[in-house]
Amino acid sequence: FRTALDTSPQAAFLDIRLSFARHLLEVTDKSISAIAVECGFCDSSHLSRLFRRRYDSTPFEIRKTRPLVEAPTPQ
């Protein structure tokens, strides 16, 4: 595994979990706590600590920079 991907299985799995958490932050309105649990972290502070290490920003910062989608106008 390490030879092929130049990383450990544990690091690769963590990267997948963090990427999925980032995706959920960008496309859903789920709470950060719910996203943390869904991605396999014990709580939101654990997610935030690892997220900051990987992306140099917090989940909250990513969430507030996502584009706002306007609701369709009823006709």
FENCOR-V551949 format. One record per residue. N is the residue number from 0. RES is the residue in three letters. PHI is phi as a letter, one per 30 degrees, with the letter a starting at -180 (none if undefined). PSI is psi in whole degrees, -180 to 180 (none if undefined). Layout:
# FENCOR-V551949
n=N res=RES phi=PHI psi=PSI
n=N res=RES phi=PHI psi=PSI
This chain:
# FENCOR-V551949
n=0 res=PHE phi=none psi=-51
n=1 res=ARG phi=d psi=-39
n=2 res=THR phi=d psi=-42
n=3 res=ALA phi=d psi=-41
n=4 res=LEU phi=c psi=-5
n=5 res=ASP phi=h psi=36
n=6 res=THR phi=a psi=163
n=7 res=SER phi=d psi=159
n=8 res=PRO phi=e psi=-39
n=9 res=GLN phi=d psi=-44
n=10 res=ALA phi=d psi=-38
n=11 res=ALA phi=d psi=-43
n=12 res=PHE phi=d psi=-40
n=13 res=LEU phi=d psi=-41
n=14 res=ASP phi=d psi=-40
n=15 res=ILE phi=d psi=-45
n=16 res=ARG phi=d psi=-42
n=17 res=LEU phi=d psi=-39
n=18 res=SER phi=d psi=-42
n=19 res=PHE phi=d psi=-40
n=20 res=ALA phi=d psi=-44
n=21 res=ARG phi=d psi=-44
n=22 res=HIS phi=e psi=-47
n=23 res=LEU phi=d psi=-37
n=24 res=LEU phi=d psi=-35
n=25 res=GLU phi=d psi=-27
n=26 res=VAL phi=c psi=-4
n=27 res=THR phi=b psi=170
n=28 res=ASP phi=c psi=15
n=29 res=LYS phi=d psi=150
n=30 res=SER phi=d psi=157
n=31 res=ILE phi=d psi=-36
n=32 res=SER phi=d psi=-43
n=33 res=ALA phi=d psi=-40
n=34 res=ILE phi=d psi=-41
n=35 res=ALA phi=e psi=-48
n=36 res=VAL phi=d psi=-43
n=37 res=GLU phi=d psi=-31
n=38 res=CYS phi=c psi=5
n=39 res=GLY phi=j psi=16
n=40 res=PHE phi=c psi=150
n=41 res=CYS phi=d psi=-29
n=42 res=ASP phi=a psi=176
n=43 res=SER phi=d psi=-29
n=44 res=SER phi=d psi=-35
n=45 res=HIS phi=d psi=-46
n=46 res=LEU phi=e psi=-47
n=47 res=SER phi=d psi=-42
n=48 res=ARG phi=d psi=-48
n=49 res=LEU phi=d psi=-35
n=50 res=PHE phi=d psi=-44
n=51 res=ARG phi=d psi=-40
n=52 res=ARG phi=d psi=-40
n=53 res=ARG phi=d psi=-46
n=54 res=TYR phi=c psi=-3
n=55 res=ASP phi=h psi=29
n=56 res=SER phi=a psi=163
n=57 res=THR phi=d psi=163
n=58 res=PRO phi=e psi=-38
n=59 res=PHE phi=d psi=-42
n=60 res=GLU phi=d psi=-39
n=61 res=ILE phi=d psi=-44
n=62 res=ARG phi=d psi=-42
n=63 res=LYS phi=d psi=-12
n=64 res=THR phi=c psi=-1
n=65 res=ARG phi=d psi=151
n=66 res=PRO phi=d psi=142
n=67 res=LEU phi=d psi=135
n=68 res=VAL phi=c psi=124
n=69 res=GLU phi=d psi=144
n=70 res=ALA phi=d psi=146
n=71 res=PRO phi=d psi=146
n=72 res=THR phi=d psi=125
n=73 res=PRO phi=d psi=144
n=74 res=GLN phi=c psi=none
